[in-house]
Amino acid sequence: MASAVAPVPHRGEPTVNARDTAPTTAHAPHTHHAHHAPHAEADQAPAAALLNERTRLTREPLPASRKVHVEGRHPALAEPVRVPMREVSLSNGEAVTLYDCSGPYTDPAVAIDVTRGLPAVREAAILARGNTEAYAGRAVQALDDGLKDGERHDARMAALREAASGLQRQPRRALGGIGGGRNVTQMHCARQGIVTPEMAFIALRENQRRLDLAEDWRAKYGHNAEREARLRGNPMGALIPREITPEFVRDEVARGRAVIPANINHTELEPMVIGRNFLVKVNANIGNSAVTSSIEEEVEKLVWSIRWGADTVMDLSTGKHIHTTRDWIVRNSPVPIGTVPIYQALEKVGGVAEDLTWEIFRDTLIEQAEQGVDYFTIHAGLRLAFIHLTAGRRTGIVSRGGSILAKWCIAHHKENFLHTHFEEICEIMKAYDVTFSLGDGLRPGCLSDANDEAQFAELRTLGELTQIAWKHDVQTIIEGPGHVPMHLIQANMDE
């Protein structure tokens, strides 16, 4: 998940061309999430028109395709589960069902208003669990968008924020709050033996109706045992069953071999799973910067990414309007959204790494968790004692998050505060069900630095931190491996 992946066709789908553009969203200035002044439609109309003008959506389904919904039931769930998929018409008149990341954007039956966000498809299930509470949330500050006290958004941005005030959601957290409340993570449910609606949704999604199709095609074309044995391949340790069941998903999450990035505040999410015994997943990195890009462009990138198969999207925004950009992206995203919180924390201290504090970082984590970010990249494995190990490298420290924290550690000659406060971070993560993506701040930037002691020292620490996260039932993935030659990947994974 560490590196950017260009949107590409995936999962072996037939060669059908596609193109599309994007949606948008915003945040009301200087308010609590829960309380907003009413706005007359007449006042909103000009800004809303501008917003929709800038974000024209190509809403047609992908060529030779249509959106279908596969329905399933599970005895532990009161309501049936409906999973959107893509049905592709083949040239011989047959059809094949494929995994579909594109969300409602390719469904002509769904009306989308980018100023309101996507339908809250998970809201009922989250409320039904009864382990969360609504609360006012932290006040949105000018600093969240990279502005100084008293500094205002420009007129264009202010108008778009006003138009998109309907995007605001009252945040929820674990019943009892952070540090002493309930545990709402998918891992906690899994370890309690609970099959959640998200797990049932994922099981249907991962199967892609392939058992039905296999039986149909076998009846038409016969069974060729020799060909199937020849093409079976080497699973490399994966144990993928013929049919994915909700119980199998639950078991994999409980064991820590899979994660379901699904913040309780991202109600627009269509649940998905990441793990070795499931389909390969693709991440796409987007994000504005201090030099270029705009909110409209970022949401357009989101829609393009998921149309071409991105299963998750990371918002790596820097510069101004970070909070507002993220609001627009999360509220209009059917896939999990990840961030690197240290990037926004750095903007809050004017880009001076030495001025970072645990208090600023903690506030940023809660801010993003309330918005609905599904997974955080946290560089807690980069320790003060490891930094000197990079001195002999050809390319040094290439991770942006890693270099920020290394600079802080050297300036203060103190341990990385993310490592020092890791247990407290876990308390925040489990109150919102945010997944850890433990960052590889010392990953090699070139092949000649691969598998050196700096990288392995951090990897061993990340393994220790994973055990701590699992103690809190917080879902965890570890980034890697950076620039590693093919013949050294196995040793890297073993470490």
C-alpha positions as CSV (number, residue, x, y, z in Angstrom):
1,M,0.0,0.0,0.0
2,A,3.0,2.3,0.2
3,S,3.5,3.0,-3.5
4,A,1.3,4.7,-6.0
5,V,-0.4,2.4,-8.6
6,A,-1.7,3.8,-11.8
7,P,-5.3,2.9,-12.5
8,V,-5.3,-0.3,-14.7
9,P,-7.7,-2.9,-15.7
10,H,-7.5,-5.8,-13.2
11,R,-8.7,-9.3,-12.3
12,G,-8.3,-10.4,-15.9
13,E,-11.4,-8.7,-17.2
14,P,-12.1,-8.8,-21.0
15,T,-10.6,-6.0,-22.9
16,V,-13.3,-3.4,-22.8
17,N,-12.4,0.3,-22.9
18,A,-13.7,2.8,-20.4
19,R,-13.5,6.4,-19.4
20,D,-15.1,8.6,-16.8
21,T,-14.8,11.7,-14.6
22,A,-15.7,12.8,-11.1
23,P,-17.6,14.1,-8.1
24,T,-16.9,16.6,-5.3
25,T,-17.6,17.6,-1.7
26,A,-16.8,20.1,1.1
27,H,-16.9,21.2,4.7
28,A,-18.7,24.0,6.5
29,P,-16.2,26.5,8.0
30,H,-15.3,26.7,11.7
31,T,-18.2,24.5,13.1
32,H,-18.7,21.3,14.9
33,H,-19.7,18.4,12.7
34,A,-23.0,18.1,14.4
35,H,-24.3,21.7,14.3
36,H,-24.7,23.8,11.2
37,A,-26.6,26.9,10.5
38,P,-29.5,26.4,8.0
39,H,-28.9,27.6,4.5
40,A,-31.6,28.8,2.1
41,E,-31.7,27.0,-1.2
42,A,-31.5,30.4,-3.0
43,D,-28.2,31.2,-1.2
44,Q,-26.8,27.8,-2.1
45,A,-27.8,27.7,-5.7
46,P,-25.0,29.7,-7.3
47,A,-22.3,27.9,-5.4
48,A,-23.9,24.5,-6.0
49,A,-24.2,25.2,-9.7
50,L,-20.5,26.1,-9.7
51,L,-19.6,23.0,-7.9
52,N,-21.6,20.7,-10.2
53,E,-20.3,22.6,-13.3
54,R,-16.7,21.8,-12.2
55,T,-17.5,18.2,-11.5
56,R,-19.5,16.9,-14.4
57,L,-19.8,13.2,-14.2
58,T,-19.8,10.7,-17.0
59,R,-22.4,8.4,-15.6
60,E,-22.7,5.8,-18.3
61,P,-21.9,2.1,-17.4
62,L,-18.6,0.7,-18.7
63,P,-18.8,-0.4,-22.3
64,A,-20.4,-3.8,-22.9
65,S,-21.3,-3.8,-19.2
66,R,-24.2,-3.3,-16.8
67,K,-24.5,-3.0,-13.0
68,V,-26.1,-6.0,-11.4
69,H,-26.8,-6.8,-7.7
70,V,-26.1,-10.2,-6.3
71,E,-28.2,-11.0,-3.2
72,G,-27.4,-13.4,-0.4
73,R,-28.6,-14.2,3.1
74,H,-26.8,-15.3,6.3
75,P,-28.6,-16.8,9.3
76,A,-26.8,-14.4,11.6
77,L,-28.2,-11.4,9.8
78,A,-31.8,-10.1,9.8
79,E,-31.6,-8.5,6.3
80,P,-30.3,-9.9,3.0
81,V,-27.1,-8.5,1.6
82,R,-27.0,-7.0,-1.9
83,V,-23.6,-6.6,-3.6
84,P,-23.1,-4.5,-6.7
85,M,-21.1,-6.2,-9.5
86,R,-20.3,-5.6,-13.1
87,E,-21.8,-8.0,-15.7
88,V,-19.8,-8.0,-18.9
89,S,-21.5,-9.1,-22.2
90,L,-19.1,-11.3,-24.2
91,S,-19.0,-11.5,-28.0
92,N,-20.6,-15.0,-28.1
93,G,-23.7,-13.8,-26.3
94,E,-22.7,-15.1,-22.8
95,A,-22.0,-12.9,-19.8
96,V,-19.4,-13.0,-16.9
97,T,-19.7,-11.3,-13.5
98,L,-16.8,-9.3,-12.3
99,Y,-15.8,-7.6,-9.0
100,D,-16.7,-3.9,-9.3
101,C,-15.0,-1.1,-7.4
102,S,-16.7,1.8,-9.3
103,G,-19.6,2.2,-6.8
104,P,-22.8,4.0,-7.8
105,Y,-21.0,6.0,-10.5
106,T,-21.7,3.3,-13.1
107,D,-25.2,2.6,-11.8
108,P,-27.7,4.7,-13.8
109,A,-30.4,3.8,-11.2
110,V,-28.6,5.9,-8.5
111,A,-28.9,9.7,-8.4
112,I,-25.7,11.3,-7.2
113,D,-25.4,14.8,-5.8
114,V,-21.8,15.5,-5.1
115,T,-22.8,18.2,-2.5
116,R,-24.6,15.5,-0.5
117,G,-22.3,12.6,-0.9
118,L,-23.1,8.9,-1.7
119,P,-25.9,7.0,-0.1
120,A,-25.0,5.9,3.5
121,V,-25.3,2.2,2.7
122,R,-23.7,1.0,6.0
123,E,-25.5,3.4,8.4
124,A,-28.3,1.0,9.4
125,A,-25.9,-1.9,10.1
126,I,-23.6,0.3,12.3
127,L,-26.6,1.6,14.3
128,A,-28.0,-1.9,14.7
129,R,-24.8,-3.1,16.5
130,G,-25.6,-0.7,19.3
131,N,-21.9,-0.2,20.3
132,T,-21.4,3.3,19.1
133,E,-22.5,6.8,20.2
134,A,-23.1,10.1,18.3
135,Y,-21.3,13.1,19.7
136,A,-20.6,16.7,18.8
137,G,-17.1,16.1,17.5
138,R,-14.1,18.5,17.5
139,A,-14.5,22.0,16.1
140,V,-13.1,22.4,12.7
141,Q,-10.4,25.0,12.8
142,A,-8.7,27.1,10.1
143,L,-5.5,25.2,10.9
144,D,-7.1,22.0,9.7
145,D,-7.0,23.5,6.2
146,G,-3.5,24.9,6.5
147,L,-4.7,28.4,7.2
148,K,-3.4,30.7,9.9
149,D,-5.6,32.1,12.6
150,G,-7.8,34.8,11.1
151,E,-6.9,33.8,7.5
152,R,-10.0,33.1,5.4
153,H,-10.6,30.9,2.4
154,D,-10.7,32.6,-0.9
155,A,-14.1,33.5,-2.3
156,R,-14.3,30.5,-4.6
157,M,-13.4,28.0,-1.9
158,A,-15.8,29.7,0.6
159,A,-18.6,29.4,-2.0
160,L,-17.9,25.7,-2.6
161,R,-17.7,24.9,1.1
162,E,-21.0,26.6,1.6
163,A,-22.6,24.7,-1.3
164,A,-21.4,21.4,0.1
165,S,-22.6,21.9,3.7
166,G,-24.9,19.0,3.2
167,L,-21.9,16.7,3.4
168,Q,-21.5,17.2,7.1
169,R,-22.1,14.1,9.2
170,Q,-22.4,13.8,12.9
171,P,-19.4,11.7,13.9
172,R,-19.8,8.5,15.9
173,R,-17.3,6.7,18.2
174,A,-17.3,3.6,20.4
175,L,-19.8,3.8,23.2
176,G,-18.0,5.2,26.2
177,G,-15.5,7.2,24.1
178,I,-11.8,6.8,23.5
179,G,-9.7,5.0,26.1
180,G,-12.4,3.4,28.1
181,G,-15.3,2.6,25.8
182,R,-16.4,-0.4,23.7
183,N,-14.2,-1.9,21.0
184,V,-16.0,-1.5,17.6
185,T,-13.4,-3.1,15.3
186,Q,-14.2,-5.8,12.8
187,M,-11.3,-7.8,14.4
188,H,-13.0,-7.6,17.8
189,C,-16.3,-8.8,16.3
190,A,-14.5,-11.6,14.5
191,R,-12.7,-12.8,17.7
192,Q,-16.1,-12.8,19.5
193,G,-17.4,-15.1,16.8
194,I,-19.7,-12.5,15.3
195,V,-20.3,-12.5,11.5
196,T,-20.9,-8.8,10.6
197,P,-22.9,-7.6,7.6
198,E,-19.6,-6.4,6.2
199,M,-18.2,-9.9,6.3
200,A,-21.3,-11.3,4.5
201,F,-21.0,-8.6,1.9
202,I,-17.4,-9.4,1.3
203,A,-18.0,-13.1,0.9
204,L,-20.5,-12.5,-1.9
205,R,-18.2,-9.9,-3.5
206,E,-15.1,-12.1,-3.5
207,N,-17.0,-15.1,-5.0
208,Q,-18.0,-13.0,-8.1
209,R,-20.7,-15.7,-8.7
210,R,-17.9,-17.9,-10.1
211,L,-19.4,-21.1,-8.8
212,D,-22.6,-20.5,-10.8
213,L,-20.6,-19.6,-13.8
214,A,-18.3,-22.6,-13.4
215,E,-21.2,-25.0,-13.4
216,D,-22.8,-23.3,-16.3
217,W,-19.6,-23.3,-18.4
218,R,-18.8,-26.9,-17.4
219,A,-22.3,-28.0,-18.6
220,K,-21.7,-26.2,-21.9
221,Y,-18.0,-27.0,-22.6
222,G,-17.3,-30.0,-20.5
223,H,-14.7,-30.7,-17.9
224,N,-11.0,-30.9,-18.8
225,A,-9.1,-32.2,-15.7
226,E,-5.7,-32.0,-17.4
227,R,-6.1,-28.4,-18.3
228,E,-7.3,-27.4,-14.8
229,A,-4.4,-29.2,-13.1
230,R,-1.9,-27.6,-15.5
231,L,-3.3,-24.1,-14.9
232,R,-3.8,-24.4,-11.2
233,G,-0.4,-22.9,-10.4
234,N,1.5,-22.5,-7.1
235,P,-0.6,-20.9,-4.3
236,M,2.6,-19.9,-2.4
237,G,1.1,-20.7,0.9
238,A,-2.3,-19.2,0.2
239,L,-5.3,-21.3,1.3
240,I,-8.1,-20.0,-0.8
241,P,-11.3,-22.2,-0.6
242,R,-13.4,-23.0,-3.6
243,E,-16.1,-20.8,-2.1
244,I,-15.6,-17.8,0.2
245,T,-18.1,-17.9,3.1
246,P,-18.8,-15.2,5.7
247,E,-17.4,-17.6,8.3
248,F,-14.1,-17.8,6.4
249,V,-13.9,-14.0,6.2
250,R,-14.5,-13.8,9.9
251,D,-11.8,-16.5,10.7
252,E,-9.2,-14.7,8.5
253,V,-9.9,-11.4,10.2
254,A,-9.8,-12.9,13.7
255,R,-6.4,-14.5,12.9
256,G,-5.0,-11.2,11.7
257,R,-4.4,-12.6,8.2
258,A,-6.9,-10.2,6.6
259,V,-8.3,-6.7,7.3
260,I,-11.6,-5.0,6.5
261,P,-10.8,-1.2,6.4
262,A,-14.2,0.2,7.4
263,N,-14.3,3.2,9.7
264,I,-17.7,3.5,11.4
265,N,-17.9,7.1,10.1
266,H,-17.5,6.0,6.5
267,T,-21.1,5.0,6.0
268,E,-20.8,5.3,2.2
269,L,-18.3,2.4,2.0
270,E,-18.9,-0.8,0.0
271,P,-16.9,-3.2,2.3
272,M,-13.9,-5.0,1.0
273,V,-11.1,-7.2,2.4
274,I,-7.3,-7.2,2.1
275,G,-5.5,-10.5,2.7
276,R,-3.4,-13.3,1.2
277,N,-6.4,-15.7,0.9
278,F,-8.5,-13.2,-1.1
279,L,-8.4,-11.5,-4.4
280,V,-5.4,-9.2,-5.1
281,K,-6.2,-5.6,-4.3
282,V,-4.9,-2.4,-6.0
283,N,-4.3,0.9,-4.2
284,A,-4.2,4.3,-6.0
285,N,-2.5,7.4,-4.5
286,I,-4.0,10.8,-5.1
287,G,-3.6,14.1,-3.3
288,N,-3.2,17.8,-3.9
289,S,-0.1,19.8,-3.1
290,A,1.0,23.3,-2.3
291,V,2.0,23.8,-5.9
292,T,-0.8,22.3,-8.0
293,S,-4.2,20.5,-8.0
294,S,-7.6,21.4,-6.7
295,I,-10.4,19.7,-4.8
296,E,-12.3,19.2,-8.0
297,E,-9.3,17.5,-9.5
298,E,-8.9,15.2,-6.5
299,V,-12.4,13.9,-6.6
300,E,-12.1,13.4,-10.3
301,K,-9.0,11.3,-9.7
302,L,-11.0,9.3,-7.2
303,V,-13.7,8.4,-9.7
304,W,-11.1,7.6,-12.4
305,S,-9.2,5.4,-10.0
306,I,-12.1,3.3,-8.9
307,R,-13.5,3.0,-12.4
308,W,-10.3,1.4,-13.5
309,G,-10.1,-1.0,-10.5
310,A,-8.6,0.8,-7.5
311,D,-9.8,-1.1,-4.4
312,T,-8.6,1.6,-2.0
313,V,-7.4,5.2,-2.5
314,M,-5.0,7.1,-0.4
315,D,-5.4,10.9,0.0
316,L,-1.8,12.2,0.3
317,S,-2.7,15.8,0.2
318,T,-0.3,18.5,1.3
319,G,-0.6,22.3,1.3
320,K,-3.9,24.1,1.9
321,H,-7.5,22.8,2.0
322,I,-6.4,19.3,3.3
323,H,-9.4,18.9,5.6
324,T,-11.9,20.1,3.0
325,T,-10.4,18.0,0.3
326,R,-10.7,14.9,2.5
327,D,-14.3,15.6,3.3
328,W,-15.2,15.7,-0.3
329,I,-13.3,12.6,-1.1
330,V,-14.5,10.4,1.8
331,R,-18.2,11.4,1.4
332,N,-18.1,10.5,-2.3
333,S,-16.0,7.4,-2.0
334,P,-17.4,3.8,-2.1
335,V,-13.9,2.4,-1.4
336,P,-11.7,2.7,1.7
337,I,-9.7,5.9,2.0
338,G,-6.3,6.0,3.6
339,T,-4.1,8.8,4.7
340,V,-0.6,9.5,6.2
341,P,-1.7,11.7,9.2
342,I,1.8,13.1,9.8
343,Y,1.5,15.0,6.5
344,Q,-1.4,17.1,7.8
345,A,0.2,17.4,11.2
346,L,3.3,18.9,9.5
347,E,1.1,21.4,7.7
348,K,-0.3,22.5,11.1
349,V,3.2,23.5,12.3
350,G,4.1,25.4,9.1
351,G,6.2,22.6,7.6
352,V,8.7,22.6,10.4
353,A,9.3,19.0,11.5
354,E,11.0,20.0,14.7
355,D,7.8,21.7,15.9
356,L,5.7,18.6,15.7
357,T,4.2,17.3,19.0
358,W,2.2,14.3,20.2
359,E,-0.7,16.6,21.0
360,I,-0.9,18.0,17.5
361,F,-0.6,14.5,16.0
362,R,-3.3,13.0,18.3
363,D,-5.7,15.8,17.4
364,T,-5.1,15.1,13.7
365,L,-5.8,11.4,14.2
366,I,-9.2,12.2,15.8
367,E,-10.0,14.8,13.2
368,Q,-9.4,12.3,10.4
369,A,-11.1,9.4,12.2
370,E,-14.2,11.6,12.7
371,Q,-14.3,12.3,8.9
372,G,-14.3,8.6,8.2
373,V,-10.7,7.7,7.1
374,D,-10.5,3.9,7.0
375,Y,-6.7,3.3,7.5
376,F,-3.8,5.4,8.7
377,T,-0.2,4.9,7.6
378,I,1.8,5.3,10.9
379,H,5.6,5.3,10.9
380,A,6.0,4.1,14.4
381,G,8.7,1.6,13.6
382,L,11.3,4.2,12.8
383,R,13.2,4.5,16.0
384,L,16.0,6.9,17.1
385,A,18.5,4.1,17.4
386,F,17.9,3.0,13.7
387,I,18.6,6.3,12.0
388,H,22.4,6.0,12.0
389,L,22.1,2.7,10.1
390,T,21.0,4.6,7.0
391,A,24.3,6.6,6.8
392,G,26.0,4.2,4.4
393,R,23.0,3.9,2.1
394,R,23.1,5.0,-1.5
395,T,19.8,6.8,-1.3
396,G,19.3,7.3,2.5
397,I,15.7,7.6,3.8
398,V,13.3,7.9,0.9
399,S,10.0,7.7,2.8
400,R,8.5,11.2,3.3
401,G,6.9,10.2,6.6
402,G,10.1,8.5,7.6
403,S,12.3,11.5,6.8
404,I,9.9,13.9,8.8
405,L,10.1,11.7,11.9
406,A,13.9,11.1,11.5
407,K,14.4,14.8,11.4
408,W,12.3,15.3,14.6
409,C,14.2,12.5,16.4
410,I,17.6,13.9,15.6
411,A,16.6,17.5,16.4
412,H,15.3,16.5,19.9
413,H,17.4,13.4,20.4
414,K,14.3,11.7,21.6
415,E,12.5,8.5,20.7
416,N,9.9,8.7,17.9
417,F,6.7,9.9,19.6
418,L,4.6,7.6,17.5
419,H,6.5,4.6,19.0
420,T,6.3,6.1,22.5
421,H,2.5,6.7,22.3
422,F,1.6,3.6,20.3
423,E,-0.8,2.2,22.9
424,E,-2.6,5.5,23.0
425,I,-2.9,5.4,19.2
426,C,-4.4,2.0,19.5
427,E,-7.1,3.4,21.8
428,I,-8.1,5.9,19.1
429,M,-8.0,3.3,16.3
430,K,-10.3,0.9,18.1
431,A,-12.8,3.7,19.0
432,Y,-13.5,4.3,15.3
433,D,-12.3,1.0,13.7
434,V,-9.5,2.6,11.8
435,T,-7.0,0.0,10.4
436,F,-3.2,0.4,10.9
437,S,-1.0,0.5,7.8
438,L,2.3,0.4,9.7
439,G,4.6,2.5,7.5
440,D,8.0,1.4,6.3
441,G,9.9,4.7,7.0
442,L,13.2,3.0,6.4
443,R,12.3,1.1,3.2
444,P,15.1,1.0,0.6
445,G,14.9,3.5,-2.2
446,C,17.2,1.5,-4.5
447,L,18.2,-2.1,-5.0
448,S,21.6,-1.7,-3.5
449,D,20.0,-0.7,-0.1
450,A,17.6,-3.7,-0.1
451,N,17.5,-5.9,3.0
452,D,20.0,-3.9,4.9
453,E,20.1,-3.7,8.7
454,A,18.1,-0.4,8.8
455,Q,15.2,-2.0,6.9
456,F,15.3,-5.2,8.9
457,A,15.5,-3.4,12.3
458,E,12.4,-1.5,11.4
459,L,10.6,-4.6,10.2
460,R,11.3,-6.4,13.4
461,T,9.9,-3.4,15.3
462,L,6.8,-3.4,13.1
463,G,6.2,-7.0,14.0
464,E,6.4,-6.1,17.7
465,L,3.9,-3.2,17.2
466,T,1.6,-5.5,15.3
467,Q,1.4,-7.7,18.4
468,I,0.5,-4.7,20.5
469,A,-2.2,-3.7,18.0
470,W,-3.7,-7.2,18.0
471,K,-3.8,-7.0,21.8
472,H,-6.3,-4.2,21.3
473,D,-8.1,-6.1,18.4
474,V,-7.0,-3.3,16.0
475,Q,-6.6,-4.5,12.4
476,T,-3.1,-4.2,11.0
477,I,-1.2,-4.4,7.7
478,I,2.5,-3.8,7.3
479,E,3.8,-1.8,4.4
480,G,6.7,-3.0,2.2
481,P,9.0,-4.0,0.9
482,G,10.4,-1.0,-1.1
483,H,13.0,-1.5,-3.8
484,V,13.9,-5.1,-3.3
485,P,15.2,-7.4,-6.1
486,M,13.1,-10.4,-6.9
487,H,15.5,-13.0,-5.4
488,L,15.5,-11.2,-2.0
489,I,11.7,-10.7,-1.6
490,Q,11.3,-14.1,0.2
491,A,14.0,-13.2,2.7
492,N,12.4,-9.8,3.2
493,M,9.0,-11.4,3.9
494,D,10.5,-14.0,6.3
495,E,12.1,-11.2,8.3
